[in-house]
Amino acid sequence: MRQVVLDTETTGLEVSQGHRVIEIGCVEIKDRRLTGRHFHEYLNPGRAIDAGAEAVHGISLEFLADKPDFAAVSEDFFAFIEGAELVIHNASFDVGFLNQELKLVREKRKVGQRCTIVDSLALARMRYPGQKNSLDALCKRLGVDNSGRTLHGALLDAQILAEVFLVMTGGQGNLSLDAPVEVKGDQFHNQPVEKIHNHAGLPEVRVSQEEQAAHEEMMALLRADSEEGCVWDQVVLEKQGP
């Protein structure tokens, strides 16, 4: 299986307010091994960067002045992600921004029509209900070293997420791209939904309104991007019965 772990940095939080992608970072995993292949670009957004966003990622408009726009790198980006399973933390955010970039370059195919998408945040919430599941929190819980992460950066965060994802889904990863370590086992990711939800001894956790809203947003995204429908909807219908 070929997977691409992806992260972006943006000029602000709301794509509806015209904010743009300013950095894309991707790392490749094949058969649960980091291959060393990656895609990384800084992008000139053609607009101002919110002060709050710049405080998080440290990328200034001056730094981006001589960088290409999305249209100039889109072909290489598509070639890298095409046909892969995309692993993204809080996928609706990054996919929403990328789909807007596709719209601006008049590309009709959305990200979900090029790749399958796995939201590692949704997986983490399923595995660790009621706990913090930010990337930093997962690093601490799973023993992944993120000591070099003082500011957010798309490529660095993608590399860290790759490690977190491999550990969280049943194995151990290694961020050394020069000497990737094979990871065996897939105890969580390939389990059917029924099995994941029925581990004995798990406490009952009530979903907050915020978590429910995030779930509904993700489901809407999956329904919009899939011609075959959302598997989760099928599971719910089966649970409800005739």
Backbone as CSV, one residue per row, in Angstrom:
resi,resn,N_x,N_y,N_z,CA_x,CA_y,CA_z,C_x,C_y,C_z
1,MET,0.838,-1.195,0.000,0.000,0.000,0.000,0.877,1.251,0.000
2,ARG,0.494,2.217,-0.809,1.210,3.494,-0.852,0.383,4.545,-0.133
3,GLN,0.984,5.166,0.870,0.338,6.218,1.632,1.180,7.481,1.556
4,VAL,0.518,8.617,1.593,1.193,9.910,1.623,0.663,10.681,2.821
5,VAL,1.566,11.020,3.731,1.197,11.806,4.904,1.374,13.279,4.534
6,LEU,0.329,14.063,4.714,0.288,15.431,4.190,-0.042,16.432,5.280
7,ASP,0.585,17.603,5.178,0.236,18.723,6.041,0.379,20.011,5.243
8,THR,-0.374,21.022,5.640,-0.285,22.338,4.990,-0.156,23.426,6.041
9,GLU,0.360,24.565,5.631,0.270,25.796,6.405,-0.468,26.811,5.538
10,THR,-1.197,27.718,6.185,-2.078,28.619,5.449,-1.945,30.052,5.966
11,THR,-2.550,30.980,5.232,-2.506,32.391,5.629,-3.466,32.699,6.771
12,GLY,-4.395,31.808,7.044,-5.377,32.001,8.102,-6.217,30.754,8.265
13,LEU,-7.235,30.831,9.103,-7.999,29.640,9.454,-9.203,29.375,8.572
14,GLU,-9.744,30.409,7.918,-11.011,30.244,7.206,-10.827,30.340,5.697
15,VAL,-11.033,29.220,5.013,-10.933,29.235,3.554,-12.044,30.102,2.961
16,SER,-13.169,30.223,3.657,-14.289,31.031,3.171,-13.959,32.520,3.144
17,GLN,-12.911,32.921,3.854,-12.487,34.317,3.878,-11.354,34.591,2.888
18,GLY,-11.132,33.649,1.983,-10.123,33.840,0.950,-8.711,33.501,1.360
19,HIS,-8.545,32.791,2.473,-7.200,32.409,2.896,-6.654,31.317,1.975
20,ARG,-5.329,31.259,1.892,-4.661,30.410,0.907,-3.622,29.503,1.559
21,VAL,-3.236,28.478,0.831,-2.155,27.577,1.254,-0.813,28.241,0.962
22,ILE,0.103,28.204,1.937,1.432,28.789,1.725,2.557,27.759,1.860
23,GLU,2.239,26.568,2.327,3.250,25.505,2.395,2.561,24.161,2.327
24,ILE,3.114,23.262,1.544,2.641,21.880,1.462,3.818,20.966,1.758
25,GLY,3.614,20.021,2.669,4.640,19.028,2.967,4.051,17.635,2.929
26,CYS,4.700,16.723,2.220,4.222,15.347,2.111,5.391,14.378,2.263
27,VAL,5.173,13.268,2.945,6.159,12.184,2.987,5.476,10.892,2.574
28,GLU,6.224,10.025,1.942,5.667,8.790,1.382,5.962,7.590,2.271
29,ILE,4.931,6.754,2.426,5.054,5.470,3.119,4.628,4.379,2.146
30,LYS,5.430,3.338,2.036,5.049,2.166,1.240,5.179,0.924,2.105
31,ASP,4.084,0.188,2.192,4.076,-1.036,2.994,4.606,-0.770,4.389
32,ARG,4.153,0.351,4.974,4.477,0.747,6.340,5.964,1.028,6.528
33,ARG,6.603,1.518,5.490,7.988,1.964,5.593,8.113,3.346,4.974
34,LEU,8.789,4.251,5.670,9.105,5.550,5.089,10.121,5.341,3.978
35,THR,9.797,5.831,2.787,10.653,5.578,1.630,11.758,6.610,1.464
36,GLY,11.627,7.759,2.095,12.574,8.856,1.875,12.115,9.834,0.812
37,ARG,11.089,9.487,0.041,10.551,10.405,-0.957,9.628,11.409,-0.269
38,HIS,9.715,12.655,-0.697,8.847,13.663,-0.135,8.558,14.748,-1.166
39,PHE,7.513,15.509,-0.899,7.170,16.676,-1.703,7.084,17.853,-0.750
40,HIS,7.734,18.967,-1.110,7.713,20.131,-0.236,7.817,21.400,-1.058
41,GLU,6.871,22.318,-0.837,6.890,23.603,-1.541,6.348,24.704,-0.632
42,TYR,7.021,25.857,-0.684,6.450,27.092,-0.149,5.752,27.802,-1.309
43,LEU,4.632,28.472,-1.014,3.814,29.068,-2.068,3.539,30.539,-1.775
44,ASN,3.586,31.337,-2.807,3.228,32.745,-2.696,1.702,32.847,-2.785
45,PRO,1.036,33.322,-1.724,-0.430,33.313,-1.718,-1.063,34.505,-2.423
46,GLY,-0.281,35.534,-2.690,-0.854,36.710,-3.318,-1.802,37.483,-2.421
47,ARG,-1.648,37.321,-1.123,-2.485,38.033,-0.160,-1.741,38.074,1.182
48,ALA,-2.264,38.875,2.112,-1.633,39.024,3.419,-1.803,37.760,4.268
49,ILE,-0.899,37.601,5.231,-0.958,36.496,6.189,-1.442,37.047,7.529
50,ASP,-2.434,36.403,8.116,-2.913,36.838,9.430,-1.798,36.764,10.459
51,ALA,-1.760,37.739,11.356,-0.709,37.769,12.379,-0.753,36.520,13.253
52,GLY,-1.953,36.046,13.567,-2.077,34.846,14.386,-1.515,33.615,13.702
53,ALA,-1.752,33.503,12.395,-1.232,32.369,11.640,0.296,32.423,11.561
54,GLU,0.827,33.625,11.320,2.280,33.765,11.218,2.954,33.436,12.548
55,ALA,2.280,33.749,13.650,2.835,33.422,14.961,2.944,31.916,15.170
56,VAL,2.068,31.151,14.507,2.080,29.695,14.638,3.160,29.071,13.768
57,HIS,3.219,29.470,12.477,4.151,28.801,11.569,5.419,29.595,11.266
58,GLY,5.426,30.888,11.564,6.642,31.679,11.379,6.980,32.011,9.942
59,ILE,6.035,31.844,9.030,6.286,32.112,7.610,5.770,33.511,7.277
60,SER,6.645,34.360,6.775,6.275,35.744,6.475,6.004,35.929,4.991
61,LEU,5.263,36.977,4.671,4.983,37.296,3.275,6.264,37.676,2.544
62,GLU,7.198,38.301,3.265,8.484,38.657,2.659,9.244,37.401,2.231
63,PHE,9.219,36.375,3.067,9.885,35.115,2.728,9.268,34.473,1.490
64,LEU,7.967,34.643,1.317,7.259,33.987,0.212,7.258,34.807,-1.081
65,ALA,7.844,35.981,-1.045,7.747,36.906,-2.180,8.260,36.298,-3.480
66,ASP,9.324,35.492,-3.426,9.904,34.925,-4.648,9.520,33.461,-4.859
67,LYS,8.533,32.983,-4.101,8.122,31.580,-4.208,7.038,31.440,-5.287
68,PRO,6.882,30.239,-5.855,5.872,30.035,-6.906,4.466,30.053,-6.320
69,ASP,3.474,30.248,-7.184,2.100,30.099,-6.728,1.672,28.647,-6.894
70,PHE,0.467,28.322,-6.434,0.022,26.936,-6.457,-0.054,26.392,-7.881
71,ALA,-0.497,27.222,-8.811,-0.633,26.767,-10.197,0.687,26.255,-10.750
72,ALA,1.801,26.865,-10.332,3.112,26.502,-10.870,3.595,25.143,-10.367
73,VAL,3.097,24.703,-9.205,3.574,23.436,-8.632,2.497,22.358,-8.654
74,SER,1.293,22.701,-9.120,0.162,21.780,-9.008,0.400,20.464,-9.737
75,GLU,1.033,20.507,-10.907,1.259,19.266,-11.663,2.155,18.298,-10.896
76,ASP,3.241,18.817,-10.316,4.141,17.966,-9.530,3.442,17.452,-8.275
77,PHE,2.633,18.302,-7.657,1.903,17.896,-6.460,0.925,16.768,-6.779
78,PHE,0.154,16.927,-7.863,-0.794,15.895,-8.256,-0.085,14.577,-8.544
79,ALA,1.048,14.657,-9.217,1.805,13.448,-9.559,2.244,12.708,-8.302
80,PHE,2.563,13.460,-7.250,3.048,12.830,-6.017,1.930,12.144,-5.249
81,ILE,0.746,12.763,-5.204,-0.324,12.205,-4.368,-1.257,11.265,-5.122
82,GLU,-1.236,11.281,-6.440,-2.213,10.539,-7.253,-2.283,9.070,-6.846
83,GLY,-3.491,8.617,-6.529,-3.732,7.205,-6.250,-3.318,6.743,-4.872
84,ALA,-2.752,7.622,-4.059,-2.294,7.232,-2.730,-3.439,7.306,-1.719
85,GLU,-3.208,6.719,-0.557,-4.073,6.950,0.584,-3.465,8.116,1.346
86,LEU,-4.180,9.233,1.412,-3.675,10.419,2.101,-3.986,10.316,3.589
87,VAL,-2.966,10.519,4.418,-3.131,10.549,5.864,-2.949,11.999,6.304
88,ILE,-3.992,12.573,6.897,-3.988,13.990,7.265,-4.607,14.135,8.648
89,HIS,-4.010,14.960,9.510,-4.549,15.199,10.846,-5.534,16.359,10.760
90,ASN,-6.786,16.079,11.095,-7.888,17.030,10.892,-8.042,17.297,9.398
91,ALA,-8.378,16.247,8.672,-8.350,16.261,7.213,-9.263,17.306,6.594
92,SER,-10.405,17.598,7.224,-11.346,18.527,6.607,-10.718,19.906,6.407
93,PHE,-9.821,20.313,7.313,-9.161,21.612,7.195,-8.259,21.647,5.961
94,ASP,-7.310,20.715,5.887,-6.344,20.726,4.783,-7.019,20.451,3.442
95,VAL,-7.944,19.495,3.420,-8.617,19.150,2.166,-9.471,20.312,1.684
96,GLY,-10.118,21.016,2.612,-10.905,22.178,2.220,-10.060,23.242,1.540
97,PHE,-8.872,23.506,2.094,-7.977,24.490,1.495,-7.434,24.007,0.154
98,LEU,-7.059,22.739,0.072,-6.515,22.223,-1.183,-7.575,22.216,-2.277
99,ASN,-8.810,21.859,-1.927,-9.877,21.876,-2.931,-10.143,23.293,-3.431
100,GLN,-9.994,24.280,-2.552,-10.147,25.663,-2.990,-9.034,26.053,-3.950
101,GLU,-7.811,25.610,-3.676,-6.698,25.880,-4.591,-6.955,25.222,-5.956
102,LEU,-7.513,24.016,-5.931,-7.845,23.335,-7.185,-8.892,24.125,-7.962
103,LYS,-9.868,24.660,-7.249,-10.920,25.453,-7.894,-10.331,26.694,-8.558
104,LEU,-9.374,27.320,-7.890,-8.777,28.544,-8.414,-7.963,28.298,-9.686
105,VAL,-7.430,27.084,-9.841,-6.681,26.760,-11.070,-7.569,26.008,-12.065
106,ARG,-8.884,26.033,-11.816,-9.890,25.438,-12.706,-9.695,23.932,-12.880
107,GLU,-9.245,23.279,-11.828,-9.113,21.829,-11.827,-10.393,21.235,-11.246
108,LYS,-11.071,20.413,-12.027,-12.383,19.917,-11.635,-12.318,18.780,-10.620
109,ARG,-11.249,17.995,-10.648,-11.164,16.848,-9.751,-10.714,17.286,-8.367
110,LYS,-11.521,16.961,-7.350,-11.166,17.288,-5.979,-10.152,16.281,-5.437
111,VAL,-9.593,16.615,-4.288,-8.582,15.746,-3.678,-9.139,14.345,-3.442
112,GLY,-10.381,14.278,-2.942,-10.987,12.984,-2.658,-11.284,12.149,-3.888
113,GLN,-11.220,12.751,-5.079,-11.394,12.000,-6.322,-10.053,11.507,-6.864
114,ARG,-8.978,11.971,-6.280,-7.636,11.530,-6.673,-7.069,10.508,-5.698
115,CYS,-7.517,10.579,-4.454,-6.949,9.759,-3.388,-8.057,9.349,-2.421
116,THR,-7.806,8.280,-1.673,-8.616,8.031,-0.494,-8.013,8.849,0.643
117,ILE,-8.825,9.184,1.623,-8.375,10.071,2.698,-8.619,9.413,4.047
118,VAL,-7.589,9.391,4.877,-7.691,8.908,6.245,-7.428,10.083,7.175
119,ASP,-8.371,10.357,8.064,-8.200,11.438,9.037,-7.602,10.838,10.310
120,SER,-6.325,11.124,10.558,-5.658,10.560,11.730,-6.234,11.117,13.028
121,LEU,-6.822,12.316,12.978,-7.473,12.859,14.171,-8.703,12.029,14.519
122,ALA,-9.492,11.660,13.515,-10.668,10.816,13.753,-10.256,9.457,14.302
123,LEU,-9.170,8.891,13.769,-8.663,7.618,14.283,-8.226,7.748,15.735
124,ALA,-7.530,8.844,16.043,-7.050,9.052,17.411,-8.221,9.204,18.378
125,ARG,-9.263,9.943,17.978,-10.424,10.111,18.846,-11.139,8.792,19.089
126,MET,-11.108,7.919,18.090,-11.722,6.606,18.241,-10.909,5.737,19.197
127,ARG,-9.599,5.849,19.098,-8.733,5.001,19.920,-8.540,5.559,21.325
128,TYR,-8.532,6.887,21.450,-8.297,7.521,22.748,-9.456,8.473,23.081
129,PRO,-10.657,7.945,23.259,-11.817,8.811,23.486,-11.674,9.616,24.774
130,GLY,-12.098,10.887,24.700,-12.078,11.732,25.875,-10.725,12.307,26.216
131,GLN,-9.688,12.040,25.397,-8.343,12.542,25.656,-7.959,13.582,24.606
132,LYS,-6.916,14.348,24.901,-6.409,15.290,23.917,-5.754,14.508,22.782
133,ASN,-6.050,14.895,21.553,-5.519,14.162,20.408,-4.867,15.075,19.381
134,SER,-4.343,16.210,19.857,-3.528,17.040,18.980,-2.254,16.278,18.625
135,LEU,-1.531,16.745,17.626,-0.302,16.066,17.236,0.697,16.064,18.385
136,ASP,0.815,17.176,19.095,1.721,17.244,20.241,1.314,16.246,21.325
137,ALA,0.016,16.165,21.611,-0.466,15.243,22.640,-0.204,13.795,22.250
138,LEU,-0.401,13.476,20.980,-0.158,12.106,20.511,1.324,11.766,20.573
139,CYS,2.176,12.732,20.236,3.621,12.495,20.341,4.000,12.121,21.767
140,LYS,3.479,12.855,22.729,3.779,12.594,24.132,3.242,11.236,24.559
141,ARG,2.022,10.913,24.152,1.391,9.655,24.558,2.090,8.444,23.946
142,LEU,2.533,8.586,22.690,3.082,7.453,21.962,4.613,7.404,21.965
143,GLY,5.238,8.372,22.631,6.693,8.354,22.733,7.401,8.775,21.459
144,VAL,6.775,9.646,20.670,7.389,10.136,19.432,8.108,11.450,19.729
145,ASP,9.364,11.545,19.349,10.171,12.736,19.635,9.788,13.881,18.705
146,ASN,9.277,14.949,19.277,8.986,16.147,18.483,9.713,17.359,19.065
147,SER,10.869,17.104,19.674,11.614,18.168,20.351,12.102,19.234,19.384
148,GLY,12.228,18.902,18.096,12.690,19.882,17.117,11.580,20.752,16.571
149,ARG,10.379,20.606,17.100,9.204,21.309,16.574,8.880,22.517,17.438
150,THR,9.590,23.621,17.215,9.301,24.848,17.948,8.206,25.652,17.261
151,LEU,8.208,25.658,15.929,7.132,26.248,15.141,6.528,25.153,14.270
152,HIS,5.300,25.360,13.859,4.691,24.427,12.917,5.341,24.600,11.545
153,GLY,5.560,23.501,10.854,6.039,23.530,9.485,5.458,22.330,8.783
154,ALA,5.014,22.488,7.549,4.258,21.423,6.889,5.067,20.138,6.723
155,LEU,6.317,20.243,6.265,7.102,19.031,6.050,7.475,18.383,7.374
156,LEU,7.910,19.177,8.347,8.253,18.630,9.657,7.045,17.969,10.300
157,ASP,5.893,18.624,10.230,4.690,18.055,10.831,4.255,16.781,10.106
158,ALA,4.442,16.733,8.793,4.108,15.521,8.040,5.016,14.368,8.459
159,GLN,6.299,14.643,8.675,7.233,13.603,9.116,6.871,13.095,10.511
160,ILE,6.531,14.025,11.413,6.137,13.627,12.767,4.830,12.849,12.738
161,LEU,3.867,13.315,11.922,2.588,12.611,11.824,2.779,11.200,11.259
162,ALA,3.707,11.034,10.321,3.981,9.705,9.780,4.416,8.752,10.894
163,GLU,5.294,9.232,11.769,5.737,8.422,12.901,4.571,8.101,13.831
164,VAL,3.784,9.116,14.168,2.634,8.933,15.051,1.648,7.937,14.445
165,PHE,1.368,8.092,13.159,0.393,7.233,12.487,0.838,5.773,12.497
166,LEU,2.113,5.534,12.224,2.607,4.159,12.207,2.533,3.521,13.585
167,VAL,2.884,4.268,14.615,2.796,3.731,15.971,1.341,3.527,16.372
168,MET,0.499,4.505,16.090,-0.897,4.457,16.498,-1.658,3.329,15.820
169,THR,-1.259,2.983,14.600,-1.995,1.949,13.862,-1.341,0.585,13.982
170,GLY,-0.444,0.435,14.955,-0.041,-0.923,15.301,1.411,-1.267,15.151
171,GLY,2.281,-0.308,14.838,3.690,-0.642,14.684,4.547,0.482,15.178
172,GLN,5.789,0.462,14.794,6.704,1.511,15.182,7.375,2.067,13.958
173,GLY,7.450,3.379,13.894,8.067,4.052,12.757,9.413,4.616,13.123
174,ASN,10.093,5.170,12.152,11.381,5.809,12.374,11.478,6.975,11.426
175,LEU,11.726,8.166,11.957,11.751,9.352,11.119,13.032,9.490,10.332
176,SER,13.999,8.621,10.547,15.223,8.698,9.772,14.935,8.249,8.357
177,LEU,14.890,9.201,7.428,14.530,8.874,6.049,15.662,8.158,5.334
178,ASP,16.867,8.257,5.872,17.998,7.566,5.255,17.967,6.074,5.538
179,ALA,17.362,5.704,6.663,17.352,4.293,7.047,15.996,3.946,7.625
180,PRO,14.977,3.865,6.783,13.641,3.565,7.284,13.569,2.186,7.905
181,VAL,12.765,2.058,8.930,12.633,0.806,9.651,11.314,0.163,9.287
182,GLU,11.344,-1.112,8.939,10.112,-1.813,8.593,9.250,-1.968,9.824
183,VAL,7.974,-1.778,9.654,7.034,-1.881,10.745,6.089,-3.030,10.464
184,LYS,5.934,-3.932,11.411,5.061,-5.073,11.213,3.805,-4.902,12.054
185,GLY,2.734,-5.470,11.551,1.490,-5.424,12.305,0.625,-4.252,11.902
186,ASP,-0.660,-4.430,12.027,-1.615,-3.381,11.695,-2.851,-3.618,12.551
187,GLN,-2.647,-3.550,13.870,-3.638,-4.047,14.797,-4.881,-3.181,14.862
188,PHE,-4.773,-1.933,14.409,-5.924,-1.026,14.546,-6.517,-0.646,13.213
189,HIS,-5.664,-0.230,12.258,-6.151,0.399,11.039,-6.995,-0.529,10.185
190,ASN,-6.653,-1.826,10.180,-7.370,-2.743,9.300,-8.499,-3.490,9.998
191,GLN,-8.776,-3.174,11.244,-9.869,-3.842,11.919,-11.200,-3.330,11.403
192,PRO,-12.201,-4.207,11.301,-13.534,-3.719,10.935,-14.074,-2.803,12.016
193,VAL,-15.006,-1.922,11.628,-15.564,-0.954,12.571,-16.166,-1.648,13.771
194,GLU,-16.833,-2.758,13.547,-17.498,-3.496,14.611,-16.497,-3.880,15.694
195,LYS,-15.324,-4.339,15.291,-14.320,-4.805,16.249,-13.730,-3.642,17.030
196,ILE,-13.498,-2.530,16.354,-12.906,-1.362,17.013,-13.824,-0.856,18.114
197,HIS,-15.123,-0.894,17.875,-16.072,-0.282,18.809,-16.432,-1.199,19.971
198,ASN,-15.988,-2.449,19.981,-16.448,-3.385,20.996,-15.313,-3.988,21.808
199,HIS,-14.245,-3.221,22.037,-13.212,-3.677,22.954,-13.798,-3.724,24.360
200,ALA,-13.613,-4.845,25.042,-14.150,-4.991,26.392,-13.452,-4.025,27.342
201,GLY,-14.233,-3.472,28.267,-13.636,-2.663,29.307,-13.497,-1.193,28.999
202,LEU,-13.804,-0.786,27.781,-13.708,0.636,27.462,-14.849,1.383,28.144
203,PRO,-14.537,2.519,28.776,-15.610,3.292,29.421,-16.500,3.954,28.387
204,GLU,-17.753,4.165,28.760,-18.656,4.892,27.873,-18.297,6.373,27.913
205,VAL,-18.077,6.966,26.760,-17.705,8.378,26.673,-18.741,9.095,25.824
206,ARG,-19.312,10.142,26.370,-20.312,10.909,25.624,-19.608,11.931,24.734
207,VAL,-20.071,12.030,23.514,-19.471,12.935,22.546,-19.926,14.357,22.828
208,SER,-18.976,15.292,22.836,-19.326,16.689,23.046,-19.966,17.270,21.785
209,GLN,-20.616,18.411,21.931,-21.221,19.070,20.773,-20.153,19.444,19.743
210,GLU,-18.987,19.866,20.236,-17.891,20.240,19.329,-17.401,19.034,18.535
211,GLU,-17.251,17.886,19.225,-16.805,16.671,18.545,-17.855,16.189,17.547
212,GLN,-19.136,16.285,17.922,-20.205,15.874,17.010,-20.220,16.752,15.766
213,ALA,-19.995,18.058,15.961,-19.970,18.982,14.822,-18.808,18.664,13.897
214,ALA,-17.642,18.330,14.493,-16.476,17.974,13.687,-16.730,16.690,12.917
215,HIS,-17.414,15.731,13.567,-17.762,14.474,12.905,-18.685,14.723,11.724
216,GLU,-19.721,15.544,11.922,-20.669,15.817,10.848,-19.988,16.547,9.690
217,GLU,-19.048,17.433,10.015,-18.306,18.150,8.966,-17.485,17.178,8.131
218,MET,-16.841,16.221,8.812,-16.035,15.233,8.101,-16.918,14.334,7.245
219,MET,-18.070,13.928,7.772,-18.976,13.078,7.006,-19.476,13.803,5.749
220,ALA,-19.763,15.084,5.887,-20.219,15.861,4.735,-19.140,15.935,3.671
221,LEU,-17.894,16.075,4.118,-16.773,16.115,3.183,-16.632,14.793,2.439
222,LEU,-16.734,13.691,3.177,-16.600,12.371,2.558,-17.736,12.109,1.579
223,ARG,-18.952,12.508,1.945,-20.085,12.299,1.038,-19.911,13.103,-0.248
224,ALA,-19.386,14.318,-0.111,-19.222,15.191,-1.280,-18.136,14.679,-2.205
225,ASP,-17.110,14.044,-1.640,-15.950,13.635,-2.437,-16.045,12.209,-2.959
226,SER,-17.043,11.449,-2.518,-17.121,10.045,-2.899,-18.334,9.790,-3.778
227,GLU,-18.088,9.176,-4.913,-19.190,8.814,-5.806,-19.914,7.569,-5.304
228,GLU,-19.262,6.786,-4.430,-19.838,5.532,-3.948,-20.510,5.689,-2.590
229,GLY,-20.507,6.898,-2.056,-21.125,7.120,-0.765,-20.149,6.912,0.375
230,CYS,-20.602,7.186,1.580,-19.767,7.116,2.778,-20.008,5.793,3.492
231,VAL,-18.930,5.048,3.756,-19.037,3.737,4.403,-19.679,3.873,5.777
232,TRP,-19.376,4.967,6.475,-19.932,5.161,7.810,-21.459,5.178,7.767
233,ASP,-22.037,5.816,6.747,-23.489,5.844,6.618,-24.044,4.435,6.481
234,GLN,-23.327,3.593,5.727,-23.765,2.213,5.544,-23.726,1.443,6.857
235,VAL,-22.687,1.694,7.663,-22.574,1.027,8.963,-23.728,1.433,9.871
236,VAL,-24.060,2.740,9.876,-25.155,3.225,10.720,-26.475,2.594,10.302
237,LEU,-26.713,2.490,8.986,-27.946,1.875,8.500,-28.025,0.407,8.928
238,GLU,-26.890,-0.309,8.851,-26.873,-1.710,9.248,-27.161,-1.838,10.745
239,LYS,-26.629,-0.882,11.522,-26.869,-0.912,12.979,-28.365,-0.708,13.280
240,GLN,-28.998,0.172,12.511,-30.406,0.496,12.763,-31.328,-0.653,12.352
241,GLY,-30.871,-1.433,11.362,-31.658,-2.559,10.919,-32.800,-2.151,10.005
242,PRO,-33.562,-3.123,9.526,-34.683,-2.832,8.603,-35.801,-2.080,9.312
